[in-house]
Amino acid sequence: MLVKDIMTTNLRTVTSDKKLGEVVSLMCIYRYSGIPVVDDGRLVGTVSESDILGKMFPRLEDLMGNMAAVNYDEQMSQYGNVIHVRVKDVMTPTVITIKPDMHILQAASMMCGRKFRRIPVAVGDELVGMVSMGDVHKAIYQCTLATKLGA
């Protein structure tokens, strides 16, 4: 079974000039943990919850001295500032993609090896879909179930 057989093609994307407030809304409403960033039809990055929340974490220099001295409630209050930042300022610009004609287990292997829960499917730099570990698992389950019922 190939990635193109199971990938999601109805995708929500954002552009790199969007403010994080809009992205956060999409993430919270639709329960996305990451969204592809597409400019002029080209996949240019991804923005994840980790990218956004990472802007609120204490800096390494702050932690080196005394972790107990870090005021985490104060750090959390910075969220209001983070939502005004543009996607391009926090996104991960290097995107690892897979091709639609890749076997689903090869895709799952890539995701496991990189600790990804989802991966963009692209032809060149054009985003054509997304595949999640859940998509792969569901496809294997359905295939196995169909085989057992057919036997």
C-alpha positions in Angstrom: 0.0 0.0 0.0 1.3 3.4 -0.9 1.2 6.8 0.9 -1.0 8.2 -1.9 -3.7 5.6 -0.9 -4.0 6.9 2.7 -2.8 10.5 2.7 -5.0 13.4 3.7 -5.4 15.8 0.8 -7.8 18.3 2.3 -5.2 20.3 4.2 -5.2 23.5 6.3 -2.0 25.5 5.7 -0.8 28.9 6.7 1.5 31.4 5.1 4.8 32.5 6.7 3.5 36.1 7.2 0.5 35.0 9.3 0.4 36.0 13.0 0.7 33.2 15.4 -2.7 34.2 17.0 -4.4 32.9 13.8 -2.3 29.7 13.8 -3.0 29.0 17.5 -6.7 29.4 16.9 -6.6 26.7 14.2 -4.5 24.4 16.4 -6.8 24.7 19.4 -10.1 24.5 17.4 -9.1 21.6 15.2 -6.7 19.9 17.6 -3.7 20.2 15.3 -0.2 19.9 16.7 1.4 21.3 13.6 0.5 23.0 10.3 2.4 23.2 7.0 3.6 26.6 5.9 3.0 27.3 2.2 4.0 30.4 0.4 3.2 30.9 -3.3 2.3 27.2 -3.7 5.6 26.0 -2.2 6.1 24.2 1.1 8.5 26.3 3.0 8.2 25.0 6.5 6.1 23.7 9.4 4.9 25.4 12.5 4.2 23.3 15.6 3.0 23.7 19.1 6.6 23.2 20.2 7.8 26.0 17.9 5.2 28.3 19.5 5.5 27.3 23.1 9.3 27.2 22.8 9.2 31.0 22.6 7.9 31.0 26.2 10.5 28.7 27.7 13.3 30.2 29.8 16.5 30.8 28.0 19.4 28.4 28.7 21.3 31.2 30.3 18.4 31.8 32.7 18.4 28.1 33.7 22.2 27.8 34.2 22.3 29.9 37.3 19.3 28.7 39.3 16.3 26.9 38.0 14.3 27.6 41.1 14.7 31.4 40.4 12.8 31.1 37.1 9.3 32.5 37.5 7.3 30.1 35.3 4.1 32.1 35.8 5.8 35.2 34.5 7.1 33.1 31.5 3.5 31.9 30.9 2.3 35.5 30.8 4.5 36.1 27.7 2.0 34.1 25.7 0.2 37.3 24.9 3.3 38.6 23.2 4.0 35.4 21.3 0.6 35.4 19.5 1.7 38.7 17.7 4.8 37.1 16.3 4.8 36.0 12.6 4.9 32.3 11.6 8.3 32.9 9.8 9.9 33.9 13.0 9.2 30.5 14.8 8.6 28.0 12.0 10.9 25.1 11.3 12.1 25.9 7.8 13.7 22.6 6.9 11.0 20.3 6.0 11.5 16.5 5.6 8.9 15.2 3.2 7.9 11.9 1.7 6.6 11.1 -1.8 3.2 9.8 -2.7 4.5 6.6 -4.2 6.4 5.5 -1.0 5.2 2.4 0.8 3.3 3.2 4.0 5.6 1.2 6.2 8.7 3.0 4.8 6.9 6.3 5.7 6.1 5.0 9.2 9.7 3.9 9.6 10.8 7.5 8.7 8.4 9.0 11.1 9.4 6.6 14.0 13.1 7.3 13.3 12.6 11.0 13.5 9.9 10.9 16.3 7.3 12.5 14.0 3.6 12.0 14.4 2.9 13.3 10.9 4.9 14.1 7.8 4.1 16.2 4.7 3.7 14.5 1.3 5.3 16.5 -1.5 6.1 16.3 -5.2 9.1 18.6 -5.4 8.3 21.5 -3.2 4.5 21.3 -3.8 2.6 20.0 -0.8 0.1 17.3 -1.9 -0.9 15.7 1.4 -0.1 14.7 4.9 0.3 11.3 6.5 0.1 10.6 10.2 1.0 7.6 12.2 -2.7 7.1 12.9 -3.3 7.0 9.1 -0.8 4.2 8.7 -2.1 2.3 11.7 -5.7 2.5 10.5 -4.7 1.4 7.0 -2.8 -1.6 8.3 -5.7 -2.5 10.6 -8.3 -2.2 7.8 -6.1 -4.2 5.4 -5.6 -7.0 8.0 -9.3 -7.0 8.9 -10.3 -7.3 5.2 -7.8 -10.1 4.6 -9.2 -12.1 7.6 -12.8 -11.5 6.6 -12.0 -12.5 3.0 -10.4 -15.8 4.1 
